[in-house]
Amino acid sequence: MLEQEILETFQNSKSIYGSPRISRVLNKKQIKVSRPGVARIMKKLHLRNIVKKKFKVTTDSNHKSTVPEDKLDRDLMPGTLAAAWVSDITYIKTKQGWLFLTTVIDLGDRKVIG
């Protein structure tokens, strides 16, 4: 009976739920079972949850746009201040939503300037 409940819960989740979630669902249905017990039965039944990627790559490397000229010629140590600045952007997930963080670094002294 327990194997059938685990299999049913796993299939209802579209093969996404692992042993922690399945054990929570079964405990809410008043079926007392531990997470390791569910894991053991899932292994016996050859059930493995599908792990979805949180992020997908959005960069299109096969674009038809022109690529800007490399003015630094890969010289990332120019030695003089304010001769070359580089920047990068990253996304940070918070409770209020996504925040964007951009930094600007002067390659002359490797300090963040903005």
Buried (B, 14 or more C-beta within 10 A) or exposed (E): EEEEBBBEBBEEBEEEBBBEBBBBBBBEEEBEBEBEBBBEBBEEEEBEBEEEEEEEEEEEEEEEEEEEEEEEEEEEEEEEEEEBEEEEEEEEEEEEEEEEEEEEBBBBEEEEEE
